[in-house]
Amino acid sequence: MQLTNSKKENLYKFIFVDSNDFTSPSVTLKTWKEAIQQLQEMTVEKDNDEFLVQVVHKEVKEDYGRAKAILRINHKGWGGDYFRSIIVEPAYYHG
């Protein structure tokens, strides 16, 4: 059974992890609208004096309630490139 909030909206796991800190993924529960909005915000490409953010792969499958993105990131002056993986998938209760 898919988890829902108090408004009976389906909830989704929003997971992101960086390759330079793979032991500490960030996992939150969001509605589909909130998850896709955050995915859009996190996948804005940048190339300025501080950051390089490049989208390597991105796909959204709304019919399946799934989305994913892979980014290449560099905080300039703070080391080499690293990758960020973002996954959105339905949150289920198994009980």
C-alpha positions as a Python dict, from the first residue, in 0.01 Angstrom:
ca = {
    (1, 'M'): (0, 0, 0),
    (2, 'Q'): (139, 340, -99),
    (3, 'L'): (186, 585, 186),
    (4, 'T'): (-36, 894, 192),
    (5, 'N'): (-39, 1216, 390),
    (6, 'S'): (-330, 1358, 592),
    (7, 'K'): (-479, 1500, 269),
    (8, 'K'): (-477, 1148, 116),
    (9, 'E'): (-210, 1251, -137),
    (10, 'N'): (32, 976, -238),
    (11, 'L'): (382, 1013, -100),
    (12, 'Y'): (711, 949, -277),
    (13, 'K'): (1064, 889, -155),
    (14, 'F'): (1297, 1168, -266),
    (15, 'I'): (1650, 1033, -241),
    (16, 'F'): (1974, 1201, -331),
    (17, 'V'): (2330, 1098, -268),
    (18, 'D'): (2667, 1236, -372),
    (19, 'S'): (2952, 1013, -488),
    (20, 'N'): (3192, 1189, -249),
    (21, 'D'): (2964, 1112, 49),
    (22, 'F'): (2781, 795, -57),
    (23, 'T'): (2738, 674, 302),
    (24, 'S'): (2499, 962, 384),
    (25, 'P'): (2206, 964, 142),
    (26, 'S'): (1929, 1215, 203),
    (27, 'V'): (1582, 1055, 207),
    (28, 'T'): (1259, 1252, 252),
    (29, 'L'): (890, 1192, 182),
    (30, 'K'): (715, 1434, -54),
    (31, 'T'): (408, 1458, -270),
    (32, 'W'): (468, 1408, -641),
    (33, 'K'): (435, 1782, -702),
    (34, 'E'): (687, 1867, -427),
    (35, 'A'): (934, 1600, -544),
    (36, 'I'): (926, 1711, -908),
    (37, 'Q'): (959, 2076, -807),
    (38, 'Q'): (1270, 1996, -602),
    (39, 'L'): (1408, 1779, -883),
    (40, 'Q'): (1365, 2071, -1125),
    (41, 'E'): (1538, 2310, -883),
    (42, 'M'): (1829, 2073, -824),
    (43, 'T'): (1886, 2007, -1195),
    (44, 'V'): (1936, 2367, -1307),
    (45, 'E'): (2267, 2373, -1491),
    (46, 'K'): (2530, 2625, -1375),
    (47, 'D'): (2878, 2724, -1480),
    (48, 'N'): (2996, 3026, -1285),
    (49, 'D'): (3296, 3119, -1069),
    (50, 'E'): (3177, 2897, -781),
    (51, 'F'): (2997, 2594, -925),
    (52, 'L'): (2972, 2371, -1226),
    (53, 'V'): (2647, 2173, -1235),
    (54, 'Q'): (2587, 1962, -1545),
    (55, 'V'): (2291, 1729, -1604),
    (56, 'V'): (2427, 1397, -1732),
    (57, 'H'): (2092, 1215, -1742),
    (58, 'K'): (1736, 1302, -1644),
    (59, 'E'): (1404, 1128, -1693),
    (60, 'V'): (1059, 1169, -1544),
    (61, 'K'): (799, 893, -1583),
    (62, 'E'): (489, 1048, -1434),
    (63, 'D'): (269, 753, -1535),
    (64, 'Y'): (485, 526, -1317),
    (65, 'G'): (549, 780, -1039),
    (66, 'R'): (924, 761, -1092),
    (67, 'A'): (1198, 1005, -1182),
    (68, 'K'): (1576, 1012, -1174),
    (69, 'A'): (1867, 1237, -1255),
    (70, 'I'): (2246, 1216, -1255),
    (71, 'L'): (2447, 1537, -1218),
    (72, 'R'): (2817, 1617, -1246),
    (73, 'I'): (2911, 1881, -990),
    (74, 'N'): (3224, 2074, -905),
    (75, 'H'): (3250, 2327, -625),
    (76, 'K'): (3534, 2515, -788),
    (77, 'G'): (3844, 2544, -575),
    (78, 'W'): (3728, 2263, -341),
    (79, 'G'): (3846, 1949, -519),
    (80, 'G'): (3746, 1741, -817),
    (81, 'D'): (3417, 1663, -981),
    (82, 'Y'): (3164, 1440, -810),
    (83, 'F'): (2831, 1294, -912),
    (84, 'R'): (2489, 1338, -755),
    (85, 'S'): (2217, 1079, -804),
    (86, 'I'): (1853, 1180, -746),
    (87, 'I'): (1572, 923, -737),
    (88, 'V'): (1198, 971, -690),
    (89, 'E'): (987, 661, -635),
    (90, 'P'): (661, 565, -462),
    (91, 'A'): (682, 515, -85),
    (92, 'Y'): (514, 193, 26),
    (93, 'Y'): (413, 53, 362),
    (94, 'H'): (483, -316, 401),
    (95, 'G'): (322, -439, 717),
}
